């Protein structure tokens, strides 16, 4: 059994949301399509403009292709960042500053904060993901548990225990120390 105490802040919740978005198949497909569809459309318009001898319009469309392809992902990453920041402020407010106590047993995880106590069967764990700044425990219900590395003193013991638990439950434990939102 391992017990940890910590406080999550807005940045911890933001990194969790962005990490979860980066692993979402739907969001990855949407981002890929947004990056590729418009440049193809610009190329088609450029070819049409060339066929009608509109060289300036064709040149503008050809200039737009690499600009969109390289700059739109930067804009879109910022869009998701702003979206999740607003989401966190609206839905969590002061709750993010409360101290959280998490007790890990082999069969049950006990989670308590200022006013809420929850028991979670370890059989409800779906995956464990470790990044450079946190460990995220994903649940089968779609939720998750944020364990910020810089706020938990016993992090080495906790990650070792979570690795053993993941192996016992036969769920994935992935390590991505260099993960960044992009």
GUSETI-266249 format. One record per atom (N, C-alpha, C): residue number from 1; atom name; x, y negated, z negated. Coordinates in nm, 3 decimals. Layout:
N
(NUM,"CA",(X,Y,Z))
...
//
This chain:
182
(1,"N",(0.084,0.118,0.000))
(1,"CA",(0.000,0.000,0.000))
(1,"C",(0.089,-0.124,0.000))
(2,"N",(0.052,-0.220,0.081))
(2,"CA",(0.123,-0.347,0.090))
(2,"C",(0.022,-0.459,0.073))
(3,"N",(0.059,-0.560,-0.007))
(3,"CA",(-0.026,-0.677,-0.028))
(3,"C",(0.051,-0.801,0.017))
(4,"N",(-0.014,-0.886,0.096))
(4,"CA",(0.048,-1.010,0.141))
(4,"C",(-0.048,-1.127,0.118))
(5,"N",(0.011,-1.243,0.092))
(5,"CA",(-0.064,-1.368,0.077))
(5,"C",(-0.005,-1.469,0.175))
(6,"N",(-0.094,-1.544,0.239))
(6,"CA",(-0.047,-1.645,0.334))
(6,"C",(-0.161,-1.740,0.365))
(7,"N",(-0.126,-1.849,0.430))
(7,"CA",(-0.223,-1.947,0.480))
(7,"C",(-0.202,-1.961,0.630))
(8,"N",(-0.310,-1.952,0.704))
(8,"CA",(-0.300,-1.979,0.847))
(8,"C",(-0.328,-2.126,0.871))
(9,"N",(-0.268,-2.179,0.974))
(9,"CA",(-0.297,-2.317,1.011))
(9,"C",(-0.350,-2.321,1.155))
(10,"N",(-0.375,-2.440,1.203))
(10,"CA",(-0.433,-2.455,1.336))
(10,"C",(-0.342,-2.395,1.443))
(11,"N",(-0.211,-2.409,1.427))
(11,"CA",(-0.118,-2.355,1.526))
(11,"C",(-0.123,-2.202,1.530))
(12,"N",(-0.135,-2.138,1.413))
(12,"CA",(-0.145,-1.992,1.410))
(12,"C",(-0.269,-1.945,1.486))
(13,"N",(-0.382,-2.012,1.460))
(13,"CA",(-0.506,-1.974,1.528))
(13,"C",(-0.498,-2.003,1.678))
(14,"N",(-0.433,-2.114,1.713))
(14,"CA",(-0.418,-2.148,1.854))
(14,"C",(-0.332,-2.044,1.926))
(15,"N",(-0.222,-2.004,1.866))
(15,"CA",(-0.135,-1.903,1.928))
(15,"C",(-0.208,-1.770,1.943))
(16,"N",(-0.291,-1.736,1.845))
(16,"CA",(-0.370,-1.613,1.854))
(16,"C",(-0.466,-1.619,1.973))
(17,"N",(-0.537,-1.730,1.987))
(17,"CA",(-0.633,-1.745,2.097))
(17,"C",(-0.562,-1.740,2.233))
(18,"N",(-0.447,-1.808,2.242))
(18,"CA",(-0.374,-1.809,2.367))
(18,"C",(-0.315,-1.672,2.399))
(19,"N",(-0.267,-1.601,2.297))
(19,"CA",(-0.214,-1.466,2.318))
(19,"C",(-0.325,-1.374,2.367))
(20,"N",(-0.440,-1.383,2.301))
(20,"CA",(-0.553,-1.299,2.339))
(20,"C",(-0.597,-1.332,2.483))
(21,"N",(-0.597,-1.459,2.518))
(21,"CA",(-0.633,-1.500,2.655))
(21,"C",(-0.531,-1.445,2.755))
(22,"N",(-0.403,-1.446,2.718))
(22,"CA",(-0.301,-1.398,2.810))
(22,"C",(-0.312,-1.248,2.834))
(23,"N",(-0.376,-1.175,2.743))
(23,"CA",(-0.394,-1.031,2.758))
(23,"C",(-0.529,-0.993,2.816))
(24,"N",(-0.616,-1.091,2.834))
(24,"CA",(-0.750,-1.066,2.889))
(24,"C",(-0.741,-1.044,3.039))
(25,"N",(-0.789,-0.931,3.085))
(25,"CA",(-0.787,-0.899,3.228))
(25,"C",(-0.870,-1.000,3.307))
(26,"N",(-0.984,-1.040,3.253))
(26,"CA",(-1.072,-1.136,3.321))
(26,"C",(-1.001,-1.270,3.340))
(27,"N",(-0.934,-1.318,3.237))
(27,"CA",(-0.866,-1.448,3.246))
(27,"C",(-0.745,-1.439,3.338))
(28,"N",(-0.671,-1.327,3.332))
(28,"CA",(-0.556,-1.312,3.422))
(28,"C",(-0.600,-1.312,3.569))
(29,"N",(-0.710,-1.243,3.600))
(29,"CA",(-0.761,-1.241,3.738))
(29,"C",(-0.808,-1.380,3.780))
(30,"N",(-0.878,-1.448,3.689))
(30,"CA",(-0.927,-1.583,3.720))
(30,"C",(-0.810,-1.678,3.747))
(31,"N",(-0.705,-1.670,3.665))
(31,"CA",(-0.590,-1.758,3.683))
(31,"C",(-0.516,-1.725,3.814))
(32,"N",(-0.503,-1.596,3.844))
(32,"CA",(-0.436,-1.557,3.968))
(32,"C",(-0.515,-1.605,4.089))
(33,"N",(-0.647,-1.585,4.087))
(33,"CA",(-0.731,-1.626,4.200))
(33,"C",(-0.731,-1.778,4.216))
(34,"N",(-0.734,-1.850,4.106))
(34,"CA",(-0.731,-1.996,4.113))
(34,"C",(-0.600,-2.045,4.175))
(35,"N",(-0.494,-1.972,4.149))
(35,"CA",(-0.364,-2.011,4.202))
(35,"C",(-0.352,-1.979,4.352))
(36,"N",(-0.417,-1.872,4.397))
(36,"CA",(-0.397,-1.826,4.534))
(36,"C",(-0.504,-1.871,4.634))
(37,"N",(-0.629,-1.882,4.591))
(37,"CA",(-0.738,-1.909,4.685))
(37,"C",(-0.725,-2.046,4.751))
(38,"N",(-0.702,-2.149,4.674))
(38,"CA",(-0.694,-2.284,4.732))
(38,"C",(-0.578,-2.300,4.829))
(39,"N",(-0.458,-2.250,4.801))
(39,"CA",(-0.352,-2.260,4.903))
(39,"C",(-0.388,-2.190,5.034))
(40,"N",(-0.455,-2.077,5.025))
(40,"CA",(-0.499,-2.009,5.148))
(40,"C",(-0.600,-2.096,5.222))
(41,"N",(-0.690,-2.156,5.148))
(41,"CA",(-0.788,-2.247,5.208))
(41,"C",(-0.717,-2.366,5.274))
(42,"N",(-0.617,-2.422,5.206))
(42,"CA",(-0.541,-2.534,5.263))
(42,"C",(-0.471,-2.491,5.392))
(43,"N",(-0.417,-2.369,5.396))
(43,"CA",(-0.352,-2.320,5.518))
(43,"C",(-0.452,-2.305,5.632))
(44,"N",(-0.569,-2.254,5.602))
(44,"CA",(-0.673,-2.240,5.705))
(44,"C",(-0.713,-2.377,5.758))
(45,"N",(-0.731,-2.473,5.668))
(45,"CA",(-0.765,-2.610,5.711))
(45,"C",(-0.654,-2.671,5.794))
(46,"N",(-0.529,-2.644,5.756))
(46,"CA",(-0.416,-2.697,5.833))
(46,"C",(-0.415,-2.638,5.975))
(47,"N",(-0.441,-2.508,5.986))
(47,"CA",(-0.445,-2.446,6.118))
(47,"C",(-0.560,-2.501,6.203))
(48,"N",(-0.675,-2.520,6.139))
(48,"CA",(-0.787,-2.581,6.211))
(48,"C",(-0.754,-2.723,6.256))
(49,"N",(-0.692,-2.799,6.167))
(49,"CA",(-0.655,-2.937,6.202))
(49,"C",(-0.555,-2.938,6.317))
(50,"N",(-0.459,-2.845,6.317))
(50,"CA",(-0.363,-2.838,6.427))
(50,"C",(-0.432,-2.804,6.559))
(51,"N",(-0.530,-2.715,6.553))
(51,"CA",(-0.600,-2.678,6.676))
(51,"C",(-0.679,-2.794,6.735))
(52,"N",(-0.715,-2.892,6.652))
(52,"CA",(-0.787,-3.011,6.700))
(52,"C",(-0.696,-3.133,6.709))
(53,"N",(-0.566,-3.110,6.700))
(53,"CA",(-0.463,-3.215,6.713))
(53,"C",(-0.472,-3.322,6.604))
(54,"N",(-0.513,-3.285,6.486))
(54,"CA",(-0.513,-3.375,6.371))
(54,"C",(-0.387,-3.346,6.288))
(55,"N",(-0.274,-3.397,6.338))
(55,"CA",(-0.145,-3.361,6.281))
(55,"C",(-0.123,-3.416,6.140))
(56,"N",(-0.173,-3.533,6.114))
(56,"CA",(-0.154,-3.592,5.980))
(56,"C",(-0.231,-3.512,5.876))
(57,"N",(-0.355,-3.479,5.907))
(57,"CA",(-0.434,-3.397,5.813))
(57,"C",(-0.370,-3.260,5.793))
(58,"N",(-0.320,-3.200,5.901))
(58,"CA",(-0.254,-3.070,5.891))
(58,"C",(-0.129,-3.081,5.802))
(59,"N",(-0.053,-3.187,5.818))
(59,"CA",(0.067,-3.207,5.736))
(59,"C",(0.030,-3.223,5.589))
(60,"N",(-0.077,-3.298,5.563))
(60,"CA",(-0.122,-3.315,5.424))
(60,"C",(-0.163,-3.182,5.362))
(61,"N",(-0.233,-3.101,5.439))
(61,"CA",(-0.275,-2.969,5.389))
(61,"C",(-0.153,-2.880,5.364))
(62,"N",(-0.052,-2.887,5.452))
(62,"CA",(0.068,-2.806,5.434))
(62,"C",(0.150,-2.853,5.313))
(63,"N",(0.144,-2.981,5.285))
(63,"CA",(0.211,-3.034,5.165))
(63,"C",(0.136,-2.989,5.040))
(64,"N",(0.003,-2.982,5.051))
(64,"CA",(-0.079,-2.944,4.935))
(64,"C",(-0.057,-2.799,4.893))
(65,"N",(-0.019,-2.712,4.985))
(65,"CA",(-0.004,-2.569,4.954))
(65,"C",(0.099,-2.547,4.843))
(66,"N",(0.226,-2.588,4.858))
(66,"CA",(0.323,-2.562,4.749))
(66,"C",(0.293,-2.644,4.624))
(67,"N",(0.238,-2.765,4.643))
(67,"CA",(0.204,-2.845,4.525))
(67,"C",(0.100,-2.772,4.439))
(68,"N",(-0.005,-2.723,4.503))
(68,"CA",(-0.108,-2.651,4.428))
(68,"C",(-0.050,-2.524,4.365))
(69,"N",(0.025,-2.449,4.444))
(69,"CA",(0.075,-2.320,4.398))
(69,"C",(0.164,-2.336,4.274))
(70,"N",(0.245,-2.441,4.269))
(70,"CA",(0.339,-2.456,4.158))
(70,"C",(0.287,-2.546,4.045))
(71,"N",(0.203,-2.644,4.077))
(71,"CA",(0.158,-2.737,3.974))
(71,"C",(0.025,-2.698,3.908))
(72,"N",(-0.063,-2.632,3.981))
(72,"CA",(-0.192,-2.595,3.923))
(72,"C",(-0.177,-2.505,3.800))
(73,"N",(-0.088,-2.405,3.799))
(73,"CA",(-0.073,-2.324,3.677))
(73,"C",(-0.033,-2.407,3.554))
(74,"N",(0.043,-2.512,3.574))
(74,"CA",(0.081,-2.599,3.462))
(74,"C",(-0.042,-2.672,3.411))
(75,"N",(-0.122,-2.726,3.503))
(75,"CA",(-0.245,-2.792,3.464))
(75,"C",(-0.339,-2.695,3.393))
(76,"N",(-0.355,-2.574,3.449))
(76,"CA",(-0.449,-2.477,3.393))
(76,"C",(-0.405,-2.431,3.254))
(77,"N",(-0.274,-2.415,3.232))
(77,"CA",(-0.225,-2.377,3.099))
(77,"C",(-0.259,-2.486,2.998))
(78,"N",(-0.244,-2.612,3.039))
(78,"CA",(-0.282,-2.723,2.951))
(78,"C",(-0.431,-2.727,2.926))
(79,"N",(-0.510,-2.691,3.026))
(79,"CA",(-0.655,-2.687,3.010))
(79,"C",(-0.695,-2.585,2.904))
(80,"N",(-0.639,-2.465,2.913))
(80,"CA",(-0.670,-2.362,2.813))
(80,"C",(-0.624,-2.406,2.675))
(81,"N",(-0.508,-2.469,2.667))
(81,"CA",(-0.457,-2.517,2.539))
(81,"C",(-0.554,-2.617,2.476))
(82,"N",(-0.598,-2.716,2.554))
(82,"CA",(-0.692,-2.815,2.502))
(82,"C",(-0.826,-2.751,2.465))
(83,"N",(-0.871,-2.656,2.547))
(83,"CA",(-0.997,-2.588,2.520))
(83,"C",(-0.992,-2.515,2.386))
(84,"N",(-0.887,-2.439,2.363))
(84,"CA",(-0.879,-2.361,2.238))
(84,"C",(-0.852,-2.451,2.118))
(85,"N",(-0.782,-2.563,2.135))
(85,"CA",(-0.764,-2.657,2.024))
(85,"C",(-0.900,-2.712,1.981))
(86,"N",(-0.982,-2.753,2.076))
(86,"CA",(-1.115,-2.805,2.044))
(86,"C",(-1.201,-2.696,1.981))
(87,"N",(-1.193,-2.574,2.033))
(87,"CA",(-1.268,-2.461,1.980))
(87,"C",(-1.233,-2.436,1.833))
(88,"N",(-1.105,-2.440,1.801))
(88,"CA",(-1.059,-2.414,1.664))
(88,"C",(-1.106,-2.526,1.571))
(89,"N",(-1.093,-2.650,1.612))
(89,"CA",(-1.139,-2.761,1.528))
(89,"C",(-1.289,-2.753,1.503))
(90,"N",(-1.364,-2.720,1.606))
(90,"CA",(-1.509,-2.714,1.595))
(90,"C",(-1.557,-2.597,1.510))
(91,"N",(-1.495,-2.481,1.524))
(91,"CA",(-1.546,-2.361,1.461))
(91,"C",(-1.479,-2.323,1.329))
(92,"N",(-1.360,-2.372,1.304))
(92,"CA",(-1.292,-2.329,1.182))
(92,"C",(-1.267,-2.442,1.084))
(93,"N",(-1.252,-2.562,1.130))
(93,"CA",(-1.238,-2.678,1.043))
(93,"C",(-1.141,-2.656,0.929))
(94,"N",(-1.190,-2.669,0.805))
(94,"CA",(-1.106,-2.657,0.685))
(94,"C",(-1.075,-2.512,0.649))
(95,"N",(-1.147,-2.418,0.703))
(95,"CA",(-1.128,-2.277,0.670))
(95,"C",(-0.985,-2.230,0.697))
(96,"N",(-0.920,-2.293,0.796))
(96,"CA",(-0.786,-2.250,0.831))
(96,"C",(-0.682,-2.281,0.722))
(97,"N",(-0.713,-2.367,0.628))
(97,"CA",(-0.618,-2.402,0.523))
(97,"C",(-0.629,-2.313,0.399))
(98,"N",(-0.725,-2.223,0.394))
(98,"CA",(-0.747,-2.140,0.276))
(98,"C",(-0.644,-2.027,0.270))
(99,"N",(-0.605,-1.994,0.147))
(99,"CA",(-0.512,-1.884,0.127))
(99,"C",(-0.585,-1.752,0.152))
(100,"N",(-0.517,-1.661,0.215))
(100,"CA",(-0.574,-1.531,0.248))
(100,"C",(-0.492,-1.422,0.179))
(101,"N",(-0.561,-1.326,0.121))
(101,"CA",(-0.497,-1.211,0.057))
(101,"C",(-0.536,-1.088,0.137))
(102,"N",(-0.437,-1.014,0.186))
(102,"CA",(-0.463,-0.895,0.264))
(102,"C",(-0.391,-0.778,0.199))
(103,"N",(-0.467,-0.673,0.173))
(103,"CA",(-0.414,-0.551,0.111))
(103,"C",(-0.430,-0.438,0.211))
(104,"N",(-0.318,-0.379,0.249))
(104,"CA",(-0.319,-0.271,0.347))
(104,"C",(-0.306,-0.137,0.276))
(105,"N",(-0.405,-0.050,0.295))
(105,"CA",(-0.400,0.089,0.248))
(105,"C",(-0.401,0.177,0.372))
(106,"N",(-0.386,0.307,0.354))
(106,"CA",(-0.385,0.398,0.469))
(106,"C",(-0.521,0.405,0.539))
(107,"N",(-0.630,0.393,0.463))
(107,"CA",(-0.763,0.408,0.521))
(107,"C",(-0.841,0.278,0.531))
(108,"N",(-0.804,0.179,0.451))
(108,"CA",(-0.884,0.056,0.442))
(108,"C",(-0.791,-0.065,0.433))
(109,"N",(-0.833,-0.174,0.495))
(109,"CA",(-0.766,-0.303,0.480))
(109,"C",(-0.863,-0.394,0.406))
(110,"N",(-0.820,-0.448,0.293))
(110,"CA",(-0.901,-0.541,0.214))
(110,"C",(-0.855,-0.683,0.249))
(111,"N",(-0.949,-0.767,0.287))
(111,"CA",(-0.917,-0.906,0.324))
(111,"C",(-1.001,-0.997,0.236))
(112,"N",(-0.937,-1.095,0.173))
(112,"CA",(-1.010,-1.188,0.087))
(112,"C",(-0.954,-1.329,0.107))
(113,"N",(-1.046,-1.425,0.116))
(113,"CA",(-1.007,-1.565,0.112))
(113,"C",(-1.102,-1.636,0.017))
(114,"N",(-1.104,-1.766,0.016))
(114,"CA",(-1.183,-1.841,-0.081))
(114,"C",(-1.333,-1.827,-0.052))
(115,"N",(-1.393,-1.719,-0.095))
(115,"CA",(-1.537,-1.704,-0.079))
(115,"C",(-1.578,-1.584,0.005))
(116,"N",(-1.486,-1.520,0.071))
(116,"CA",(-1.520,-1.406,0.156))
(116,"C",(-1.431,-1.288,0.119))
(117,"N",(-1.495,-1.172,0.106))
(117,"CA",(-1.421,-1.048,0.085))
(117,"C",(-1.470,-0.950,0.190))
(118,"N",(-1.374,-0.882,0.254))
(118,"CA",(-1.410,-0.789,0.360))
(118,"C",(-1.328,-0.662,0.347))
(119,"N",(-1.391,-0.551,0.374))
(119,"CA",(-1.326,-0.421,0.379))
(119,"C",(-1.331,-0.375,0.523))
(120,"N",(-1.218,-0.333,0.574))
(120,"CA",(-1.210,-0.292,0.713))
(120,"C",(-1.143,-0.156,0.720))
(121,"N",(-1.213,-0.058,0.777))
(121,"CA",(-1.155,0.075,0.793))
(121,"C",(-1.043,0.069,0.896))
(122,"N",(-0.932,0.134,0.868))
(122,"CA",(-0.820,0.131,0.963))
(122,"C",(-0.857,0.200,1.094))
(123,"N",(-0.960,0.283,1.093))
(123,"CA",(-1.006,0.347,1.217))
(123,"C",(-1.063,0.243,1.314))
(124,"N",(-1.091,0.121,1.267))
(124,"CA",(-1.145,0.015,1.352))
(124,"C",(-1.035,-0.065,1.422))
(125,"N",(-0.908,-0.032,1.395))
(125,"CA",(-0.798,-0.102,1.460))
(125,"C",(-0.785,-0.053,1.603))
(126,"N",(-0.762,-0.147,1.693))
(126,"CA",(-0.751,-0.116,1.836))
(126,"C",(-0.607,-0.121,1.885))
(127,"N",(-0.530,-0.219,1.837))
(127,"CA",(-0.391,-0.235,1.879))
(127,"C",(-0.322,-0.332,1.785))
(128,"N",(-0.190,-0.324,1.781))
(128,"CA",(-0.110,-0.418,1.704))
(128,"C",(-0.008,-0.478,1.801))
(129,"N",(-0.002,-0.612,1.803))
(129,"CA",(0.088,-0.684,1.893))
(129,"C",(0.177,-0.775,1.809))
(130,"N",(0.307,-0.763,1.828))
(130,"CA",(0.403,-0.846,1.756))
(130,"C",(0.470,-0.941,1.854))
(131,"N",(0.463,-1.071,1.823))
(131,"CA",(0.532,-1.172,1.903))
(131,"C",(0.642,-1.232,1.817))
(132,"N",(0.708,-1.332,1.868))
(132,"CA",(0.815,-1.395,1.793))
(132,"C",(0.769,-1.470,1.670))
(133,"N",(0.642,-1.510,1.667))
(133,"CA",(0.594,-1.591,1.555))
(133,"C",(0.483,-1.528,1.473))
(134,"N",(0.426,-1.415,1.518))
(134,"CA",(0.315,-1.355,1.443))
(134,"C",(0.295,-1.209,1.483))
(135,"N",(0.218,-1.141,1.400))
(135,"CA",(0.170,-1.007,1.433))
(135,"C",(0.017,-1.019,1.441))
(136,"N",(-0.038,-0.969,1.551))
(136,"CA",(-0.183,-0.973,1.571))
(136,"C",(-0.237,-0.832,1.566))
(137,"N",(-0.334,-0.810,1.479))
(137,"CA",(-0.400,-0.680,1.469))
(137,"C",(-0.535,-0.695,1.538))
(138,"N",(-0.551,-0.632,1.653))
(138,"CA",(-0.676,-0.640,1.729))
(138,"C",(-0.770,-0.531,1.681))
(139,"N",(-0.897,-0.565,1.671))
(139,"CA",(-1.000,-0.472,1.625))
(139,"C",(-1.084,-0.424,1.742))
(140,"N",(-1.145,-0.309,1.727))
(140,"CA",(-1.231,-0.255,1.832))
(140,"C",(-1.353,-0.344,1.856))
(141,"N",(-1.393,-0.419,1.755))
(141,"CA",(-1.509,-0.508,1.767))
(141,"C",(-1.477,-0.633,1.846))
(142,"N",(-1.348,-0.657,1.876))
(142,"CA",(-1.309,-0.774,1.952))
(142,"C",(-1.241,-0.881,1.868))
(143,"N",(-1.255,-0.873,1.737))
(143,"CA",(-1.191,-0.970,1.649))
(143,"C",(-1.045,-0.935,1.627))
(144,"N",(-0.987,-1.001,1.530))
(144,"CA",(-0.847,-0.974,1.503))
(144,"C",(-0.801,-1.035,1.372))
(145,"N",(-0.682,-0.998,1.334))
(145,"CA",(-0.619,-1.046,1.212))
(145,"C",(-0.487,-1.110,1.249))
(146,"N",(-0.465,-1.232,1.203))
(146,"CA",(-0.342,-1.307,1.232))
(146,"C",(-0.250,-1.295,1.112))
(147,"N",(-0.128,-1.248,1.135))
(147,"CA",(-0.028,-1.237,1.029))
(147,"C",(0.094,-1.319,1.070))
(148,"N",(0.099,-1.449,1.031))
(148,"CA",(0.208,-1.536,1.073))
(148,"C",(0.340,-1.496,1.006))
(149,"N",(0.443,-1.474,1.086))
(149,"CA",(0.571,-1.425,1.034))
(149,"C",(0.639,-1.523,0.939))
(150,"N",(0.630,-1.652,0.969))
(150,"CA",(0.701,-1.750,0.886))
(150,"C",(0.632,-1.779,0.754))
(151,"N",(0.516,-1.719,0.729))
(151,"CA",(0.442,-1.746,0.605))
(151,"C",(0.427,-1.622,0.517))
(152,"N",(0.485,-1.510,0.558))
(152,"CA",(0.476,-1.386,0.481))
(152,"C",(0.616,-1.342,0.443))
(153,"N",(0.643,-1.338,0.313))
(153,"CA",(0.777,-1.305,0.265))
(153,"C",(0.815,-1.160,0.295))
(154,"N",(0.722,-1.069,0.286))
(154,"CA",(0.748,-0.926,0.303))
(154,"C",(0.724,-0.881,0.448))
(155,"N",(0.755,-0.965,0.545))
(155,"CA",(0.720,-0.935,0.683))
(155,"C",(0.789,-0.810,0.736))
(156,"N",(0.914,-0.787,0.700))
(156,"CA",(0.984,-0.667,0.749))
(156,"C",(0.916,-0.540,0.701))
(157,"N",(0.881,-0.536,0.572))
(157,"CA",(0.810,-0.420,0.518))
(157,"C",(0.674,-0.403,0.585))
(158,"N",(0.605,-0.515,0.607))
(158,"CA",(0.472,-0.511,0.668))
(158,"C",(0.478,-0.459,0.811))
(159,"N",(0.573,-0.507,0.891))
(159,"CA",(0.581,-0.460,1.029))
(159,"C",(0.619,-0.312,1.034))
(160,"N",(0.706,-0.269,0.946))
(160,"CA",(0.741,-0.126,0.941))
(160,"C",(0.618,-0.043,0.905))
(161,"N",(0.540,-0.090,0.807))
(161,"CA",(0.419,-0.018,0.767))
(161,"C",(0.317,-0.015,0.879))
(162,"N",(0.301,-0.129,0.949))
(162,"CA",(0.206,-0.135,1.060))
(162,"C",(0.249,-0.044,1.176))
(163,"N",(0.379,-0.032,1.199))
(163,"CA",(0.428,0.062,1.301))
(163,"C",(0.390,0.206,1.266))
(164,"N",(0.409,0.241,1.139))
(164,"CA",(0.374,0.376,1.095))
(164,"C",(0.223,0.399,1.106))
(165,"N",(0.145,0.299,1.067))
(165,"CA",(-0.001,0.310,1.076))
(165,"C",(-0.045,0.325,1.222))
(166,"N",(0.013,0.245,1.312))
(166,"CA",(-0.021,0.253,1.454))
(166,"C",(0.013,0.392,1.509))
(167,"N",(0.126,0.445,1.469))
(167,"CA",(0.163,0.580,1.515))
(167,"C",(0.064,0.684,1.460))
(168,"N",(0.027,0.669,1.333))
(168,"CA",(-0.067,0.762,1.271))
(168,"C",(-0.205,0.755,1.339))
(169,"N",(-0.251,0.634,1.371))
(169,"CA",(-0.382,0.615,1.435))
(169,"C",(-0.377,0.636,1.586))
(170,"N",(-0.257,0.651,1.639))
(170,"CA",(-0.235,0.666,1.783))
(170,"C",(-0.291,0.547,1.861))
(171,"N",(-0.255,0.427,1.813))
(171,"CA",(-0.290,0.303,1.882))
(171,"C",(-0.162,0.234,1.923))
(172,"N",(-0.166,0.150,2.025))
(172,"CA",(-0.042,0.085,2.071))
(172,"C",(0.010,-0.018,1.971))
(173,"N",(0.142,-0.021,1.958))
(173,"CA",(0.212,-0.125,1.884))
(173,"C",(0.310,-0.185,1.984))
(174,"N",(0.281,-0.306,2.031))
(174,"CA",(0.368,-0.369,2.129))
(174,"C",(0.447,-0.482,2.066))
(175,"N",(0.570,-0.497,2.111))
(175,"CA",(0.657,-0.603,2.061))
(175,"C",(0.695,-0.693,2.178))
(176,"N",(0.665,-0.820,2.166))
(176,"CA",(0.698,-0.920,2.268))
(176,"C",(0.760,-1.042,2.200))
(177,"N",(0.887,-1.031,2.158))
(177,"CA",(0.947,-1.142,2.082))
(177,"C",(0.961,-1.272,2.162))
(178,"N",(0.965,-1.263,2.293))
(178,"CA",(0.982,-1.383,2.375))
(178,"C",(0.853,-1.436,2.435))
(179,"N",(0.737,-1.388,2.386))
(179,"CA",(0.610,-1.431,2.445))
(179,"C",(0.590,-1.581,2.428))
(180,"N",(0.549,-1.647,2.537))
(180,"CA",(0.513,-1.789,2.536))
(180,"C",(0.391,-1.806,2.622))
(181,"N",(0.308,-1.902,2.588))
(181,"CA",(0.191,-1.933,2.669))
(181,"C",(0.239,-2.013,2.789))
(182,"N",(0.198,-1.969,2.906))
(182,"CA",(0.234,-2.042,3.028))
(182,"C",(0.120,-2.037,3.127))
//
